[in-house]
């Protein structure tokens, strides 16, 4: 499944009220070098774990309200959400193995 672009308009439907598989949310920006390094890894995980994990992306420049709601002081920031509840988060670049361990798959 392709990554879902999360906006303030679809946040409730895609994240807050969604019941089902967990969602990994990537908070990023186009000017952020570590974000650009992490992006292909997140995309790979989205494809490999399709059906077991949903992956969403929030551009913090385009969605400042969501960035503030997640208290994103540094990016990249990855947030694992299950049934609308934040399970855990991490900040900074991580390799694929570390991300899979973080997600718990």
N, C-alpha and C positions, 0 to 999 in steps of 0.2 A: 504494500500500500504506500502511496506517496505521502510525504510529510504534509501535515495540515497546517495552513497558515492561520494562526490564532490572532484574532482582533478583538477589540472590546465589543464589537457587534455579535460575534459568534462565540465568545468566551463561555457564556452560560450553557449553551447547547453542547459545545465540544468538550468542555472541561468540567465546570462546576456541577452540572446536572447529569453528566454522562455516567452510566452504570455499566460496567463491563471490564474489559481488559485494561491494565494500567496504561498511563500515558507518560511518556518522557517528553518534557517541554524544554526546548533549547532557546534561551534568551540570548540574542546575538545582535551585532551591528556590522554593516558592510565595511567600516573603517577599522575593525578589530582584527588584527593579525591572528591571534589564537583562535578566534571564532571561525575564521576562514580555514584554518588548519583542521578544526574539529568538524566542520560541516560535512565533508565526505564520509567521515566515520559515522556520524549520526545517520546519514542517508543510507549507508550500508546496513546499519542495525535495523533501520525501518524496513528495509527489504527482507532481510534475513529472518526477522521475528514477526513478520506480517501475520495477523491473526492472534498473536499472543501479546502484542505491544502496539499501542498507537504512538505516533511521534508527531509532536507539534512544534512549530517554530514561532517565536515572537521577536519581531524586529523592534528593539527598544527605542530606536529613533522614531519609528512610525507609531508605536503604541506606548507612549510614556506613562499613561495611566496604569497599564498592566505591569510595566517595569516597576513602578512605585508600589503597586499592590503586592508584588513578589519581593519587594525590598531589594531589588537588584542593584547593589552598589558596585559590583564588579562583574564583568562578562568575559568569556562565556559563563553562563550560569545554567546548570541543568537541574530540573526539578522533576521528581517522580511523583505523580498524582494517581490515586486510586479512588474511584467512586467520589470524586470531588474533594478529596482530602489530601493535602501534601504529606507524603510519606518521608521524604528526605530530599536534600539538595546538595549540590557540590558546585564549586566555582573553579574556573581555570581549565586548561587543556588537559585531557586524559586520553591515553591510548585506548584502543578498542577493548582490550582485555579488561582494563580497569573500569570502563563504562559498563560492560556486561556484568561485572561483579557488583557495581553500584546498583544496577537495575535489579539484580537478583534473579536473572534467568539462567 
